[in-house]
């Protein structure tokens, strides 16, 4: 296996200044015995078991999506603390269970493999070391995500290496890339896959990326409306061999009423041509748990994000399959019935014949306790497998070599991005305003009053109480946006910019000029689809079951740990482990920090107006609305380009007394007190 070879190359990739003089987690060469718990060193184990066994059918699927480099698990969140080695072991056990029960089990992934943690993003290109870790799972079907296409080097890594590992299983039906050897566009993966399962199901599968437009110029995305007109696609839909099931996977919202989803277009084309053949959809991109019913023979599953969720899907009712419903486990029992809050709106074709198909879906929390619970009986002695242990050890070695545990400071509490009102005590943006004021300082202009504006989408994830490490700096605020400014702007004009920006559309990065990594949690879906929406455009709350207008939401004293409380087209029973709801509060587009204002509380007459480089044109536009006369010629960098949105929070952590007082022995949040 090539991963161990890669580890020896890491010392050349280490960021300057990370000698790991103070580290949290593994610091020496690690040799772990096989009789201890797995997961990564420093991770805490879950304590709440699932509510009951999974239903097994004739066809069963494990679905991952939007893993974004979280292969080491969530070290500070016990609910999601399994690492990729634990998942490798789980997959082996589940496949053995499927074999023992004589049913089919498929593994499906729907893209976005990196841009989320230091494991995937502290190398060049992104995914250089995390992709080989991911490849230890032998998926049956995979497809590409938008994060594989922003940066040319990453796109070619995917084309030259990752796609070759999975061969005809890697489907990119509408994504092409220029082959450097020919200068011609060709598909990164395969256009489709037709195959027969071990128990006789004949499947035609496609991999569809949503109509993404932020790719670098070496790749091309064929819009869904154009794809369905291509002759090869029509030929595949009307294949000359029998088809028992269409499997349509994609980095694409599973719910077709989502503005970004193109699954409705694909579904319509297939259903019009093949009115009675079942279609099963597996989606991604919007980072939510969701299950949508299209018609009585078509459903769509989306399985969250960040190795927080593992999707389970099972289906029975096939006359063509030699598999039978297992007698020693529950079986799928629910028919697919479109619901009024979901798909029923007359805009999609429907199957016209009765359906005998029955379905089941479950959203599993990503931890060893869950994995071991659902694979009970498959192990001869222990849950761990040799390959799983190998992968866990390799992740630990990569963490060590990349200095991902290098400690900046101790976060004295947990701050969340959306579970508390904007700039309230537990809201992360209150912390960031303080950190910006303290660290975004050009010493030659330090005495000048300044307004600093950043977008809230620069925050990727909650900041969890405990060690704040090099890895955490990627997890919380990973973007590489630098600080520009316009000097000596009248305060009467500069003070109005924030309100104008927050009243406007969500800012979008200029992807033709900047490489960037992450997809903010708080963005609203746009035509360019940089930012997955937090909300669906239907009456479902996937992160939390909320009611009424935003306000004070108190958790019930149920003894449940906070987590996902999903409602989808099949109801509210999809979460494998019961949780209490997490409040959700909308956040504005942008936040402002002030510094060096007059100490007497008066307003300054002029300020340095500081902002992120990617929103410079928005700021100039806002100033023009209040009488300012500025152009890009008036804009320059306030600090060196190397000081970015990924820099100021680590800088603050290294200097703030409250963050330094317990170094290196950081108190860690209680295992179940964290958000998400």
N, C-alpha and C positions, 0 to 999 in steps of 0.2 A: 504494500500500500504506500502511495507516494507521499502521504502527509508527513511522515517522520523525516523524509528528506527535506521537505519544505522548512521544517522547524530550524534546521541548521543554517538556513539562509537568513534567518530573522534578524540577526545582529546588525546586518547592513541596513535594515529598515527602521531601526529604532529612532524615535524622535529625539532631537537634541535636548539635553538637559534632564533626561529621565534616567538617572543612574540608580533610581530606586533606593535612595538613602533611607526612606521611610515608606514601607509598603504594607498594604493590608492584604492578607491572603498569602498564597504560597510564595516563598522567596528563595528557596534552595531547590536543587534537583529533587524531584518528587518521585518517590517509589511508594505506591499505595498497595497495601495488602488487600487480598480479595475478601476478607471476612468483615470489612467495614462497610458502612453505608456508602453508596456512590453519591452522585451529584458533585458539584464543584466545591472545593474547600471554601468555607465561609457561608455556604448556602444553608438555609433552615428548611426542615421538612414540614410538609402539610400535616394537619392533625384531624381534618374533617373528611370522612370517607364519603364516596358517592352514595346516592340515595337508593341505588339498586342496580341489578345487572342490565347489560345492554340487550336489546332485541337483535337476534341474528336472523337473517333471511336467506333467500337463495343467492342474492348478490349483496355484498357488504363492502363498504368503502371507509378507509381512513383518509381524512382530508386535511392538509395543511395549506396555509397561505400567509403571505406577508410576514415571513419569519424575520426579515430585516436584520439578520446577523445575531439574533438572540439565542444562538445555539448553546451558550453556556448557562442558560436559564436565568431566572431573576434571583440574584444572590440575596437580596434583602426582602423578598416577598415569597413567603412559604407556599402560597397558593399556586405559584408558577415556577417552582424551584428546580424542576427536573432539567437535566442537560440533554444534549443530543445523544450522548451515549445511553442514557436511560431510555430514550425513544427508540434507539436501535434495538435494545433488548426487548422492549415492548412489542415492536414490529415482529421480531422473531417469534415471540410467544403467540401473538395473535394469528400469525400465519400458520403456526402449528395447530392452533385451535380450529382454524378454518379447514385445515386438512383433515383433522380428526372428525369433524362434523360433515365432511364432504360438501362444503359450500365454497363459493367464490369470495375472495377478498382482494380488492384492488387498493393500491396506494396512489393518491393523486395530490399534486402540488400545483398551485396556481400563481407562483411567481413573487417577485420582490424579495430577493435573497439576501440583500445587504442594505447598507445605509440605515444604521440603527444602533450599533454598538462599536466599541473599539475593536472587538474581535474581527469584524468585517471591514472596518473603515480606517484603521490606523496603518494599513498597508497600501501600496500603490501597484496596480490598481486596487480599488475596493474589491473585496471578495477573494483576493489572492490566496489567503489561507483558510477562510471560512468556507469557500466553495468545496474544497476537498473534504472538509469535515461533513458537510451536507451530503456529499456523494456516497457516504457510507450507507445510505438508505436506498434500496433498489426499488425505485418508484416504477409503477406501471404506466403512468401518464403524467406529464408535466407540461407547463407552458411558461411563457416569458412574461415578466412584469415591466412596467414603465421604468423602474429603477435600474434595469439592466440596459437601458437605452439612452439615458441622459448624456453620458460621457463616452466618447469614442473608444477609449482604451478598455472600458468595462464592456462595451458592446462587442468588441473583438475578442476579449477574454471569453465571453459567453459563446460566441460563434466558434472560435478555434478550439476551445477546451471543453467547457461545460456541456454544450450540445452534443459533442462527440462521445462523452461518457454515457449519455442516455440514448443515443442513436435514434431509432424510429419512435421512441417513446416521447421524445421532446417535440411538441407540436407548436408551430408558429404559423398558423394558417394565413395570417394577414401581416406578417412582419418579415421584411427582407433587409439584407445588408449588402454593401458592395464588397465583393470578393476581391481582395487586393491583387490576387494573381491574375484575374481576368478583367477587372474593372467593371464587371457587370453585377447588377443586383441578383441575389439569389436568396432563398429562404434560409433563415438562421437554423431552423429545425426542419421538421417534416410538415407537409401541408395537411395530412390527415393520417390516421392509423386505423386500419381494419384488422381486427384480430378476433380470435375465438378463445374464450376463457376455458379454464380447466374443466368446467362442467357444461360446456357446450353453448354458452351465450355468444352470439355473433354481434360484435360491437363495431360501430363506425364512430370515430372520435375526431373532433376538431379542437384546436386551441386558438382562442380569439381574444386579442388585446382590444380594449376599448379604443375609441377614436382619439388616440393620444397624438398630440402635436408638438411635444417638447423634446423630441429626440434630437440627437446630433445629426449632422447632415450625411453621415455614412449609412444611415438606416432609413427605412421607409415603412410607414404603416398604411395598409390598404383599408380604407373606411369600410365598415360593415355593409353599407348600402351598395358599394361597388363590388365587394367580395362576393355577395350572393348572385351577382350577374356573371361572374367568371365561369367559364365552361367547365373547368376542372372541378369547381365546387358543385355545380349542378350534376356533373357525372358522379361525384362521390355520394351526393344525397340519393341519387337514383342508381346506386351501385348495382352491378350485374350479379352480385352474390346476395344471399339472404341477409337481412339486417333485423336483429331482434331488439336492439336498443341503440339509440344515438346518445353518446356521451359528449357534451359540449362543455369543455373547461375553458376558463379564461381569467385573466387579470382584468376583471370586469364586474361591476356590481351585480349580484345575483338577482336582485329585484329589478325587473324591467322598467318600472315607473321611476327609478332613479334617473336623473337627467343625464348622468354619464354612461349609463348602461346601454350597450348595443345588443344585448342578448335578445331583446324583443324582436329586433330585425332578423337575427339568425333563426330564432324560434319560428317566426312567421314563415320564413322561406322553407324551412324543413317541414313544418306542419302543412303548408299548402301542397307540398309535393308528396308527402307521406302522411296522410291524415290520421292514421291509426297506430303508427309505430311509437312506442314510448321514447321520450327524450328526457335525459337527466342532465342537469346543469350544475356545474361547480364553479363558484365565482370567487372574487377577491377585490382588493383595492380600497374598499371603504372601511376596513378595519372593524367590522361589526360581526356579531353573531346574527344570522338571519336565515329564514327558510321561507321561500315564496312558492306558492302554487300557481302555475300557469293554466293548466287544464287537468282533466282527470288522468292524464298519462304523462304529465310533465311537472317537475318541481325543480327548484334551485336552492342549493345550500351554499352559505358563506360562513367561513369558520374563523372569524376574528383576526388576530394579529399577534406579532411579537412572541411567539411561543407562549402565549397565555391560553390559547384554545387549540384543542384537537377535535376536529369534526368527525362524527360517526354517522354513517348513513347506511340503512339497510332497506331492502326491497324484495318483495316476493310477488308471485302471481304469473311467473313465466311458464308457459307450457313447454317451451323449447329447452329449458334447462334440465339437466339430469339431477341437479341439486334439489334437495327437499328441505322444508323448514326443519331445523334441528328440534328435537323433542325435549332436550334437556335445558333449553333456554327459551325466554320469551321470543315471540316472533312479531314481525310487523303486522299491525292490525288496522292502521288508519288509511282510509281512502284519500285521494287528492281531490279536494273540493275547493275551487277558487272562492275567496272570501271578499266581502264587499269592500273592506278597507285595503285590499291588495290589488289584484289584477283585473277583476271584473269591471270592465268599462267599455266593452264592445269593440275595442280596437285590435284585438288579437283573434286569430282563428282558433277554433276549439275542435278537439276530437269529437266525432259524431257517434261513435259506438261505445257501448258500455265497457267499463274497465274492471278487471279483476285484480288489478295491482293494489298492493298494500305497502305502506311506507312507515319508516321510523327514522327519527333524527335525534341526536343528542350532542351537546357541546361539553366536551371534557375539559376540566382544568388540567393544566400542564404540570403535573407533579408525580413523583414516584408512587405516592400512596394510591392515586387514581390508577396509574398504570398497573401496579401490582394487583389491585383489587379486580380489575377487569380481565386480567390474564391468569387468575387463580386456576390452578389445575393444569396449566400448560407447562409449568416448570417441574423438573425432576427434583430439584432441591431448593435453589434460590432463584430470585428474579434476575440477578445479574447474569449476563452472558459474556463470553470471552471477547467477542467483538465490541459489545457495549462498553466493557471495561477499557478496552483499547482506545475507543473514541473519547471516553471521559478523560483518560490520561493524556491524550494528545491535546485536548482543549486546555487542560491544566498547564501543559508545557507551553502552549502558545501564549496563554495569559502571562506566564512567567517571562518568556522571551520578549514579549511586547511591552513589558512593564505596565500592564493594564491595571495592576493593583497599586501603582505608585500613588501615595496619599498626599492630597493637597490640604485637607482639613477635615473636621468633623461637623457635618450638618447637624445643628442642634435640635431640629424638629423636621417633620415632614411638611412640605409645601406641595399643593396639587395645582394642576393647570385648569381644572374645571369643576372641582367638587365644592368650591367655596366662591362666594361673590368676589368680583373683581377688586383686587387690592385690599381684600380683607386679610386678617391676620394669618390665615392658613393658605391664602392664595399666592402662588409662586410669583405673580407679577408685583406684589408688594416687596418681595425680596429683591427682585431684579431691578426695581427702581432705585433701591438703596445701593445695590452693587454697581449699577451704571454711574451713579453720582460719585462713587468712591474710586472708580477705576478708569473711567473714560476721561482722561486728563492729558491735555497737551501742556507740558510744563511751561512752555513759552507763553501760554495764554491762560494759565491756571487761575488767575485772578479775574478773568472775564466771566461775567454771568453766562451760563450756557443752558440750553434746552436740548435734551437728548431724546430722540424718538426712535423706537424700534418696533417691529411688528410682533404681535403676540405669537404668531406662527413660528417664530424662531425657537420656541420651546417645543421639544419633542415629547417629553415625558415628565411625570412627577419627579420631584426631588425627594428622595426618601431619607429619613433620619439615619445617621450613622456615617461611616467612612465615605468621604467624597473623593473619588479616585480619578485617575486619568480616564478610565473606562466610563465613569459617570459623566465626565465632561462631554463625551459623545452622546450618551444616553439622554441627557437633559437638554443640551443646547448645541447641536452639532454643526450648524451651518457655518459657512466660511465667508460671511458677509462682513466687509470692512466698514469703517466709520468715515463718512465724508461730512463736510460742513460748508456753510456760507457764513462768513464773518460779519459781525456788526449789523445784524438785521434788527430793524425797529421792533421792540417788544410788542407793540400794538399789532404788528403783522404776525410775528412768530408765534404769539400766544394763541392764534386762531387756527394754526395748521393742524393740530391734533384733532380738533372737532371735525374739520373738513375731511381728513383722512378716514376717520371712523364713520363718517356718514356715507363714504363712497364704497365702491366694490373692494373685495378682498384683493390685496396687492399680489401680483404675479411676477415671478422672477423672469428676467430676460435670459432664457436658456441658451440663446445663441452666443452670449458673451460670458456666461458664468457657469462653472461646474458647481453643482451643489448636491447634497446628499439626501436630505430627509424630508418627509412629508408631515407637516404640522398636524397636530390633533385638532386644532380649533378652527381650521379653515372651512370655508364654504365651497362646495363644488363649483368649479368654473369650467368654461368651455375647454380650457387647456388641461384641466384635471390634474393640476399639480397637487392639490390639497384634498385628500379624502374628506367627505363631509362627516360631521358628527351625527347629523340627523338624516334619517330617510325623509323623502317627501311623501310619506304616508303616515298613518296614525299609529306608529309603533315606536317605542323607545327601546333600543337594543342594549344600551349601556345600563340604563336604570329605568325602572318602572315608575314614572313620575306622573303627577296629576296636578292640575291647576297651574297658576302662574308662578314664576320663580319667586321664592321667598325662603323662609327658614324651614328646612326639611330635617326632621329629626328621625334618626334610626329607631325602629322599634326594638325593644329589649327582648330579642328572640333568641339570643345566644348564637346567632349566625354570624359568620365572618363577612365583611364587606366584599362584594364582588358583582359579577354579572347577574342580572335578573331579567332575562330575555323574554320578550313576547314576540311571536312570529305568527305566520299563517296557520300553524298547528296549535297555537295556544301558548301557555306559559310554563309548560312542563319540560322544556328542552334542555335546561341547564342540568348537567350531571350531578353537580354538588350544589345544594341550596345555599343561597347567600342573602344577606340584607342588601338593600339597594344603596347605591352610591349617588348622592345628589349630583345634579348637573346644572351648571350655570353658564349661560352664554358669556363669552368674553369679547371685548371690542377688537377691532383690527390691530390697533396700535396702542402703545403705552408711552408715557412721557416721564422723564426724570429731570429734575432741575438741580443746578449746582452753582455755587458761588454767587447766589442772589444776595442782595443787601441784607445785612443782619437785623436791620430795624423793621423788616417785614414789608418794606415798600417794593414796588416793581422796578426793575432796571429799565433804563431807557433803550438800551440795545443789548442784544445777546448774540453769542455764537450759536447758530442753529445747526445741530449735529444730527445726522440721520444715517441709516444704512445705505450703502451705495446702490443697492438694487431698487430702492424706492426714491432715488433722487428726482426722477422726472415727475413723480407724484407730488413731491414736496414743492417743486417749482410751480407746478400747476396750482397747488393749493395757495401758494403765496400770490400768484397772479389774481386769484379770486378776491384777495383782500387789499389789492393795490400795489403789491410788490412787482418789481420789474427786473426779473432775474432770468438768466439762461444757464445752460450747463457750463458755460465759460466762467461763471462765478463760483463753481463748485470745485473743491479740492479735497484731498484726504486730510482729515484732522489728525490721525495717527498713522503710523506705518500700516501698509496693507496686511501685514502679518498679524496685526492685532484685530481680531474678528469677534463675531458673536460666540465663537467657541472659546474665546480667551478671557473675557472679563469675569465670568463667574469663578473659574479657577484662580484668577488673580485676587479676587475678593476673598476667596476661601483661605488663601495663604497669608492674608494680612488682618482679617477681622478677628478681634480678640475672642469673640464667642465661638468661633470656628477653630481656634487654635488651642484652647485651654485644655482639651483632653487628648491632644495628639501625643503619641500615636495610638492610645487606647480609647478609641471612639466608642461611646455607648451606642448600642444598636437598637433600633426600634423593636418593640414587641412583635413577635412573628406574625400576628394577625391584625396589627394596628395600622397597616399601610393601606394606601389607596390603590385601586385597580387590582 
